[in-house]
């Protein structure tokens, strides 16, 4: 087992009380010194400072008083390979909602997009211009785009499966589009009713039309490590499709583990193959959390040079054509991990949690984000403690 796959024992983690957890995310909470990145980095570094977590470095609060001894968190070899900033592509309003059985009102979709933009997310995938017969949930794509196209400070790409969809998107005011191919022949036929080669021919037409209008095109590749019909997908197949999308002009290519079967052991060779034909700075990763492997997969991707991550608020999502696929990795969990690593995202965590609460309340179910659930429990416990005090 490699060092990347070795689990961290719970005895290595510092304890944190309910109030500490809440204060840690409050605007008035003390922050580490400039040369420190927070104790989340300390246990990742894996130094042996005994089970008491004590060593010679002293962690100080804002007043300078000692709060206890913690592991030195200066940037180490592990962290030096990580990006300082990660761009998050929020896919909740499109990929997250497309599989919902009950139609979500247009006004709710628009409000969700507004809340996500307010949280600082610079890219929010707004909707998809597909046939309403195939994805009824997104039949209001035109109305959604008209309501949000003037939002400033963010990009609002939309999915376009063909030239007709592209033309509809442009007419509705879209300024960026996305196309989606598959590394699996079987999934391509079941998802978009054509072979891989036929899909690429369609997208060349879309890319050419987009180039004439100076419209950026993002590419997606589904089933990059596994397919519900074919099983494991060889990395060379992913590399082939990625190269084709890159050559037709996609400024960024998102590699999607559509059914969430990937592990670091399968993601690494896939990325190796793709990065041999497409520069790392042109790539993004998109993981579903079916087997709880999204965060480890994102982490190993960052170590390999990726700095763009797709995620969905509250873990919304699933693919209507991929049986068993659970939701996307929750944006809240991704941001929590990245911030714990000292990686900037420009996302306001409080506003992000609020956006997740908003859409979950409308859908009538709990968030799939473990971070949101944990903080929700912490807040409830703190509230009960304060009630007892009074």
N, C-alpha and C positions, 0 to 999 in steps of 0.2 A: 504493500500500500504506500503510495507516495505521500509526501508531507501535505500536499494539497487536499488529500482525501482523508487524513486522520481527523476524527472528531475531537472536539475540545470537551474535556470533562467539565461537568458542572462545578466541581470543586475548584476549578481555576477561575471561575467568574466571581467578581466582587458582589457582595449582597447589596441590595438597595431597597430601602423602605418605601412604603406607599407615597409618603409625602415627598421623599427624595425624587421619586420618579416624576411626580407632577412638577416639582420645582425645576427639574432638569430641562423642561420644555417651556417654562415661563419666561417672559421677556426680561424679568428682573433677576433671573438666575445668574449666579456667578459663572464665569467662563474660564477655561484654562488659560495659562500664560501663552503668549504669542508663539513660543517655541514648543508648546505642547499641543496635542491633538485630542486629548480626552482619553479616559481610561479604556474606552472601547478598543483603542489601538494597542494598549499594553498587553491584553491577554491574547490578541491576535499574534503579537510578536513572539509569544511563547517562551519568554525568559524564565529560568527557574529561580524564583525568589522565595521559595517555600510556600506551603499552603496558606500561610497567613497573609500573602500578598504584600509583604513588607520588604522594602529595600532602602537604599540610601537617599533616593530622590524624595523631596518633600513637595506635596501638592498644596498650593496656597489658595485661599479664597480671596475675594476682592479687597478685603480689609488687610490682607497680609498675614492673617492668623493661620496657623497650621491646622489643616483639616485631617491630617493623617498621612501615612507614607504610602506612596503608590509607585508602580513601576515606571521607570524613565520611558517617556513616549516620544523621544526624538525619532525622526524619520529613519527607518531601517531598510534593510535590503528588500524586504517584502513590500513595503510601502513605496519604495523608490520606483518600483515597476508599475505603479498605479497612476492613472491620470489625476490631475489636480482638479479638473472640472469634467462633469458628465452631463451631456444633454439628454433630457428625458423626453421621449415622444409619447404623449398621453393618447392612448387609443380607446379610452372608455366610451366616449359618445358614439363611436362607430363599431369597432370590434367588440366592445363591451356590451352594447345594447342589442346588436343584431340578432342575437339568439334568444332574446326575451319573447316568450309566447304572447304575453299581453302587450298590446300596443301602448307604448309610452307617448304621452301627449307631446306635440311639438314644443309647446311652451316649457315643458320640463327639460327636454333636450337642450333647448336654447339656454335656459337658466344654468344647467350643468356646465355647459361650455363657458359661460360667463364666469362662473365660480372657479373653474380650473384656470382660466386666463388670469383671474384676480390673484390666484395662488402663486403666480409667477412662472407657470409652465409656458415655455416659448413655442412649443409645437403641440397642437391639439388636433387630432384627426377628427374632423367634424361629422362626416357622414359618407355615404356611398351611393353613386349613381348607377345602381344595378336595377334590373327589372323587378318591379314590385311583386311579380309573380314568384320570384325566387326568394326575395328577402322583404316580406311585407312590412317588417318593422321600420325599414328605411325608405318607405314610399314617400315620405315628406321631405326628401333630401333638398328639393328646390326651396321649400319654405324655410328650412333650417339655415341654408346658406344665405338666403336673403336677409335673415334676421341677424346673422353674425359676421357677414363679410366686411363690415366696417370696423370691427374690433382692431384696436391698435396694440402693438407690442407682442404679437404672436403670429405664427403661421398656422393656417387652417387647411391642411391638405384633405382631399377627398379621394375615395377609391373609384377608379374608372376601369371596368373590365374590357372595354372595347371603344372603338371610335365614336359610336353613338353615345355611350356614356360620357366620354370626354367632351363631346359637343354640348351635351346637356349641362355638364358641370361648368363649362366656360360661360354658357348663357346665363347660369344662375349666379355668376360672380366669383367662381373659384379661381384662385391665383396659384394653386399648386395641386398636382394630382399624384396619385399612386397607382401602380399596376402590380398585378400579382401572378406569378408563375409558380410552378411546383417542381420539386426535384423527383417526385413520384409520378410515373406515367398513369397509374391507376387513379391516384387522387386527382390528377389534372382532369381526367375524364369525368369523374364523379362530381367534382367541384365546379368546373367551368365548361364541362361538356366538350372538351377537345383535347387533343394530344399536346405534349409539351411543345413540339415544333410548331403546331398550329397556333398555340397561345403566343409563342414568341413572334410569329408573323403578325398577329393582331397587334401586339405591343409595339412593334416597329412602326406600324402605321400611326399609333397613338403618339409615340415619341417624336416622329417626324412632324406631326401636326402641332405638338407642343413646342417643338424647337422654333417653328415659324412664328409662334406667338410669344416666345420667350417665357414659356411656362415651365417651371422646374418639375421634373418627374422623379418620384421615388419608386424604387422597386422592392417587392416582397418576394421571398421564396418560401413556400410552405414545405413542411415535412423534411426538414434538413437533416434529421437524424433517424426518424422513424415514420412509418406510414401505417394507418389502420388496416390497410389491405396487403401491402407488400412486406411489412415488417421493417427490418433495418434498411437504411438507405446508405449506399456507399458514398463517401465524401467526394469522389470524382464527379458524381452526378450533380451534386450541389455546386461544385466549382464550375462545371460546364454552364449551368443556367446563370450563375452569377456573372461569369465572363460575358455571356450574351447580353445580359441586362446592362452591364457596365459599358459595353461597346456601343449599345444603342443610345446611350446618353444619360442613364440614370445617375443622378448626382449622389445617391445614397442607396444602399441595398440592405434591407433588413432580413436577417436569417431567422426564420421562425420554426421553433419546435412545436408544431401545431397540436400534437397530442400529448406533449409534456412527458415524453419517455426518456429524454436526454439526461445524461450525467456528465460530470467533468471528463470522465473517461471516453465518452463518445463525442462531446463537444469539441475537445481539443483537436483531434484529428480532422474533424470537419472544418474547423477554423484554419488549421494548417493548410488544408487543400485549397480553400477559398482565397486565403491571403497570398497564395502563390500566384494568383491570377488577377486579384483585385486588391488595391492598397487598403490597409487597415482603416485609414481615415475615411474611407468610403463605405464602411460597413457599420451595421447596427445589429443588435441581437433582440430577439422577441421570444420569450419563453412562457409557456403555459405551465401551471403548477400542479399538474395531475398527481405526480409522485413526490411533491415537496422538494424538488431539485432546482427550482428557479434561481434562488439566491446563490447557491454554490456555482451554478452555471454562469451566472452574471459575473461573479467574482473572478472565476478563471478566465472569462472573456476579457475582463478589464486587464488582467495580468498579461494577456496576449496582445494588448494594444487597442482594444475596442473602447470607444468613449461615448457611444450612443446606445441608449437602452430604451426599448419600448415597454410600456407598462400600462395598467388599467386601474383607475381609481376603484377602491374597494374590492379589487380582484374580479371585476365584472368580466364576463365573456365566456367563450367556448365556441367551437366551430360547428355550425349546423350540419356540416358534411363530414365531420370527424367524430364518430361515435366514441364516447368515453372521455373526450377532451374536456378538462375542467377549465376554469377561468384563467385569465392572464395573471401574471405575477402582479400583486397589488402595488400600486404606486407608493402607497404609504410605507410598505415594507422595504421597497427599494431605496426610498429617500432616507429612511431611518438607518439602513445599513451604510449608505454612502456618507451620510453626515457623521456616523460613528467612525468612519475611516478617515475623516478629515477632508473628504472630497466635496467640493462645492457643486450645488445644483441650481442655485437662485430660486429655490422653491420655498415658500412660506409654509412650514409644516402645519401650523394651526389652521390656516385657510384650506389646506389640502384635506385635513381631517374633516373639516366642516363640509366640504364638497362631497366627501364620501358619505357622511351622515345624511346629507340632503337626498342623494339618489337612493340610498338604502331605505330611507323612510318612505320614499315614494313607491319603491318596489315591494315594500312590506317584508323585508328580510334583513338579517344581520350582515355586516361587512365580512368579507372573506379575509380581510387583512388581519394578521395576528397582532401587528403593532396597534392597530386601531382598537381591537378587542381588548388587548392588555391595558392600554391607556384608559379605555372606557371603564374597565374594572377598577383601575387605580383611582379614577375620579370618583366612582361610586363609593369605594371604601373610604376615601378621604372625606366625602360628604357625610357618610355615616359617623365617622370619627368626630367631625366637627359638631354634628347634631348631638352626640353624646356629651361633648364638652359643655354645650350650652344647656 
